[in-house]
Amino acid sequence: MFLATIILVVFFLADLAVAGGGVSSAASVDFPMALTSYHDEGASLLQRLLGRIETEPMNLIAAIIFLCAIIHTFFAGYFHQLGVKIQKNHVQKLIDSGDIGKENRDVSFMGRLFHYLGEVEAIFGIWVLGLLVALSVVKGWGVAKDYIGHQVNFTEPMFIVIVMAIASSRPILNFSENILRFFASFGGKSPAAWWMTILTVAPILGSFITEPAAMTIAALLLGKQFYALKPSLKFRYGTLGLLFVNISVGGTLTNFAAPPVLMVAGKWGWSSQHMLFNYGLKAVVGIVIANIVYFLFFQKEMKELGIKKIEANKSSEVEVTSDDQSNLVPTWVTFSHLLFLGWAVYMAHYPVFFIGGFLFFLGFMHMTEQHQNRLELKSPMLVGFFLAGLVIHGGLQGWWIEPVLKEMSEFPLMLTAVVLTSFNDNAAITYLSSLVPGFSDSLKYSVVAGAVVGGGLTVIANAPNPAGQSILSKFFPQKMINPLYLFISALFPTFVMACVFWLWK
């Protein structure tokens, strides 16, 4: 990382020197190349891929760096544990030498470094440094600067940061929790009732308050009403996988809430009515089926959690209810927060407006601080950093994704979209599919269905997933979510959703 920073500084200084000499440092190279500029129609898939690598070697380099970032995510837990171990050994050495606490030397740089390398939300941003160096060496600093500074669209990462921040405020959480409490009351507000309500109603709400907001609210409430009761590790992962899959498909009742739908709705002319009848109703059916199956599978443990909650309430050792009167917020404050959230959603494509609205929101929070909790921006910023890195890398993967999608028929295309979504943001998959000429309505349906169905298999598969991971990771060993366990836990609900979307065409 240090070497990469030094190299970037050298290129930056060289760029200044060139500019000072009167020579333009702007990128004069068409990069990344437009997919239509390869002129390789008629060739086989392998020939097209090899030809595109030969035409633009940077394609392969960018793909390898992207693959390294993906592999890194699977070793995040190892790096985190290594950082903890190094820190403990460092502190122990200071204790043995009697230097503990002197000149703040009790913090190990290497321990913090490996802890940072173990932050899943930081991984793609870290590998952007490698991509920047590679771009600067191969194409020149001007091209690298032009690509990230002008060609990459960071609207979605910025939007998710702001939506997460507003959605995690006390008035919004209380309002959403009251809605969910209404439904949970039919089951006596037991852990089972809360579990079923959150995993069913919250994803559907995502079609109206956006998936990032739904993920934030659902994860916070699951942490309070379910994970706080310390269920088994299997149940914890099962619930997490179910949450990610349900949120991914739950935003398809409208044409503005799910990132993969947003990418194509305007270009393909899809209205909310189209989404409701072609995707939304199927998503609701799939969510209910998957939830019922998981509920029956974990029914015994669910009863045990109910007993644990009763005992905790009696002993007052753990607060697991949400009926605390001190958290009550005046209606006008809640309504104002809903307006701020609505404004952000309505202006999702216009950063100037939703960022400006957020600044007014911060001022309003300060004026009503007696009804607010402290605004935590760490999780939203990390998620935004994650998505920004993913957008930068994903923008250079179209050279291989486009030909792979283009040659597929309906069923293989849907399966391929599911698989590709596991290794790339599903919004990137649908966006790239919108660039493929001659897509029939059936192929459009298949690629979007596959993208939303596969959105729960990995953390990087769907934009809101990092938000859920950031909020819920503290309930897992070493405060880390194992990517393999998440993948396994999401397989069954993914299969259910795939069957519903394919059979009910």
N, C-alpha and C positions, 0 to 999 in steps of 0.2 A: 504494500500500500504506500509506504514511504517512497519507494523507487518510482511508482506510478505518479505520485505527486510531483517529484522532482522533474520527471520527463514532461509533465504537463506545463510546469513553470517554464521550462526551456522553450517549449513550443509557443507559449504565450509571449515570452520576450522576443522570440524570433518574429512573431506576428507583429509586434509593436515596431520592430526594426523595419520590417517590410513596409508597413503603413507609413512610417516616418520618411522612408525613401521615396514616397510618392507612388508606390505600386499598390494596387488594390489587393487586399487579402481576402476578398470575398470569394466564396466557392464558385469556381468556373466549371465544375464537373457536375453532371447530372447524377446525383446520388441521394438516396437510392434510386436505381433505374426504374422507370415506369414499367410495369409488368407487360404492357403492350409493346414495349420497345425491343423485346428479345426476339420477336419474329420466329418463334420456334413451333408454330402450330403444325400438327401432323406428326411430330416426332413422338417417340415413346416417352413414358414418364421418366425413365432412367436417363435417356438421352437429353431430355429437357433439363433435368437437374444438373447433369454433368456439363451441359452446354452453358448453363447460367453461371456455374462456378468458373468455367473457363473465361467467359465474357467478363465477369466481375468477381475476382478472387475474394474480395471482401465479403461476399455472400457467405462463403464457407467459414471464414474467420468469425463473423458475427454469429453464425449458428453454433460454432464450437464454444464461444464465450457464453452464449445463452444456455447451452447444455451444461456447462460448468456451473453456472448459477443455479440451475435446477438441481444438479447433483449436490451442490452445497447445502440446499435446503434440507436434504435428507441427513446431513451430518451436523445440522445446527445443534441438536441435543448434545452431541459429543463435544463440540467446541464450548458449549455452555458449561458442561461438567468440568472440562479441562480448565476453564477460566476460574471456576469455583475452587478447584484443587490447587491451582497455582496461588490464588489469593490466600487460602488457608496455610499453605506451606510458607508463604512470605510472612504472614503474621506470626506463625510459630517460630520462625527464625528470629524475628524481632523480639519476641518474648524471651527466647533463650539467651539472646544477647543483651537484654535489658533496654533495648532502644524503642520499645513500643510507645507510640504516641508522640515521639520526638519529631518535630519539623514535618508533621503529616506524612511520614514515610511509611505509614501502615497501609497504604494503598499501593498495590502492585500494578505497574503499567501493563505488563504482559497479561496479568489476570483480567484487567479491564478490556484489553484488546481482544482476548479470546471470548470474553462475555459478549462483546459487541459483534464478533463474528458469529456468535450463536443466536443473535436476534434475527428471527426469520424475516421480520419486516425490513431489516437493513440490508439483506443479502443482495437483492437485485441492484440497489443503489451502490453497494460496494463494487459490484462487477461492472457498473457503468464506468468506473475509473479505468478498468482494463479495456473496455470498449473504446473509450476516448483515446487512450494511448494507441491502440491498434489503428483506429481511424486516422489519427494524426500522423502515424508512421506511414501508413499505406496511401492515404488520400491527401494528407496535409491538414494542418490545424484549421485552416479556413473552412474546409469541408466539414470537419467535426463540429466546429462552432456553428456553422450554418444549419447542420442537421438538427442538433439539439436546440439551438436558439430560435430557429424559425420554422422548421418542418414538423417538429413533434408538438402535438396538442396536449397541453396539461390541464385542460378544462375539467375532465373527469376527476383526476386526483384532487384538484382544488375544491371541487364541488363536494366530494366525499368527506374531506376534512371538515368543511363547514357544516354539512348535514349531520355528521357524527357529533360535532360539538353542540349543536342546537338540540339534537335528539337526546343527548345525554344530560340535559339540564333537568333540574328537579320538577318544574311544572310539566314538561312534556312526559317525563317518566311517570309522574303521578297520574296524569290524564290517561296515558296508555294502560297503566296498571289498573286503573279503575274500569276501563273497558274489559280488560282481560279478567279482572276480578268478578265482573258481572257474570261472565260465562263460567268461571271457576266455581262460583257460588252454587251452581246446579250440582256440583259434586262435593259440596261441603267445604270447599277451599282446601281440600286435602292435597298432599304432594302429587297424587295421581291426577287430580282435577287440574292443578296448576300445570303439570307437565303436558297433559293433553291439550289444554287451552293454549298454552304458549306455542307449542309446536304446530297447532292447527290454525289458530286465529292470527297470530303475529305474521306468519308468511303471507297470508292473504291480505292483511293490512299493508304489506309491502307494495302491493299494486297501487296504493293510493298515497302513501307517505314515502315511497321509494324503498328499494331493497336495502340500501345502507342504513337508513333510519330504522327499518324493521329489524335488521340484524342487531343493531346496537341495543334496541329496546328488548328484544327477545333474549339476547345474551345476558344483559344486566338482570333481567327478571329470573332467568334460569339459574344464574349464580345465586340469587337471593332465595328463591323458592325451592330449588332442587339441589344444586351442587353444594350449597352450604350444609346440607344434611349428610354429606360425605358418602355418596353411593359407591358401589364397587367400581373398580377401574373399567371393567367391561361395560357397565351401564353408563359410565361417564362418556366413554368413546362412542358407544351406540347412540347416545343422545346428541353428541356433537355432530356425528355423521348425518343423522336425521335432520338436524337443524340446518346444516349447510345445504343439503339437497332440497329441503322444503323451501328455504329462502330463495334458492336459485330458480325454482319453477313457480313460486308463489307470486312473483312480480309480473306474471304474464297476463293478468286480467286487463291490463291497460297497455298503452303503447309508449309510456314515458317512464316507467318505474324501473325496469330491468335494463342494465347497461347493454347486453347483447341485442335487445329489441330496439333500444334507442339508436343503435348504429345503423339499422336498416329500415326502420319504420318510415322515415321521411322519403327515402329514395324509392322504396317499394310501394309507398302509398298505403301503408297499413294503419287503419284507425283503431281506436280502443274497442269498437264493436267487433272488428275483425279478430283482434287478439282474444277477446272474451270467448267467442264461439269456436275459434280454431285452436286455442291454447289454454285459456284460463279455466274453463270448465273441466278440462282433462287434468289440469294441474291440481285442482281441488280434489277430484276423485283420487288421484294418485297419492296426495298428501294424507287423506283419510285412511286409505288402505295401508300404507306404510306405517302410519302411526298406530293403527289397531294391531298390526302384526307385532311391532316392537312392544307395545303395551302388554299383549298377551305373553310374549316371551319373558318379559321382566316383571310379570304380575306379582310373583312371590316377593321379590325384593321391594316392589312398590309398596306393598302392605307393610313391610318392615320399616320403610322410610316414614310411613304414616304414623306408626307407633313411636318412632324416634322423634318426630315433630311434636307429638303430644307430650312426651316426656320432657323435651327441651323447653316447651312453653311452661310446663309446670315448675321446672327447676329454675327457669329464667336464665339459664346458662347461655343459651343461644337465641338470638332474636331472629325468628324465621317468618314472622308475620309482617304485614305492611300497613297495619291499621294505626300507626303512630300519629296522634293528633298534631304533634309538632311539625310534621311534614306537610300539613294542609297548606294549600296555596290559594289565594283569592282567585275567583273565576276570571276577573279581568286580566290578571297576570298570565294565567294559563292561556287565555284567548289571545293575548299579545304574542306569546311564544308560538302558538299555532300559526299566527299570521306570519311571523318571521320564517318559520319552517316552510309554510306554503309559498312565500315569496322566493325562497331559495330553490324550491322544486320548480316553480313556474319559470324562473330565470336560469334553469340548469345549464343552458347553452351560452349564457352571457356572463362571463366572470366579473365584468365591471359592475353589474347589477347585484349578483349574489354576494360578492365580496363587500360591496358597499352596504348592502343590507346587514351583513354580519357585523360590520363596524357599528351600525346603529344598535344591533342586538347587544353588543358588548356594553354600550352606553346604557341601554335599558336594564341590563343585569346589574350594573353598578347602582342605578337609581332604586332598584328593588332588591338590594342584596339581602334584606331580612327574609326574603322568600326564596333565596337561591342557595344552592350548594356551590362550593368552589369549582370553577370551571377548569376541568382537567383537559389539557390539550396534548399531553404526551401521546396517548393512544391514537387520536385522530392524526397527529403529525406523522407518527410512525407509519400508519396505514397510507397516508398520502405519499410518503417517501417511497414506500413499497410499490405503490401503483405507478408513480412517476418513473421509477426504474424499469418496471414491467413494460410501460408504454414505450420507453426508449428502446429497449431490446426488441419488443414485439414489432416495432415498425420496420425492422430489418429482416423479418422472417417471412415476408410475403412471397419471396422468390420460390420457396419450396411449398408453402401452404397452398398457394393458388393452383398450381398444377395438380397437386394431390386431390384437392376438392373438385376440380373441373372435370376429371375423368370418371367420377363416381356416379352410379345409379342411385336411386332413392335410399334403399336399405343400407348398402355399404356406406353411402354418404353420411347417413345418420350415425352409424357406428363410428366412422372415422372422425366425425365432429365430436363425439363423446370422448374418444381417445385423445385427440388433439387438444381438447379443452383441458385435459388433465395436465398438459405441459405448457399451456398458454392461456391467457385470459380469454374467456369465452366471448367477450366483446370484440377482441381482435379477430377471432375466428369468423364471426358473422360479418364484421366490417370487410374483411378480405373477400368473403364470399360475395359481398355486394359489388365487388369489382369485376367479378367473373361475368363476361357477356353471355347472353342467351340462357340464363337460368330460368327454368320453368317454375310455375307455382308450386309444383310438387317437390322440386329440388330445394326451393326456398324454405318450404315447410320442414323438410328433412334436416337441413343444416341448422336452422334455428332450434328445432326440437332437440337435436343432438347436443347443441351448445348449452341449452338451459338444463337438460337432463344430466349432463356430465359436470355441472357446476359445483358439485359438492365433494368430488373425489379428492381434491387437493386444496391447499390453501390458496394457490395461485389461480385456480380454475374460475373463480368468480370474484368480482371486485369487492363485494362486502365481506368475503371470508376472512381477510386479515383483521377486520374489525372484531369479528367474533372470536378469533384466536387471541387477539390482544386482551380482550376482556376476560376470557375464560381460562387462559393458560395457567393462571395462578392456582387452579383447582386440580392440576395434574402434577405428577412427580417432576421434581426439579423445575417446576413452573414452565414446562415445555410440552408441546403437543407432538407426539411421534407421528411423522407423515405416513408411515406404513400402517399404523393402527387406525389412523383417520381414514385412509383409503379402504381398508378392510371393512370398517364400520359403515362406510357410505355405499358399499357395493350393493347391498340388498335394496335399499330405497331407490338407488339409481336404476336397478333392474326393474323394479316396480314401475317407476316413471317411464322408462323406455317402453315397456310393454303397453302401458296405457296410451302413450302418444303414438305408438306404431299401430296398435290394433284398432284404436278408435280414430281413424283418419277421416 
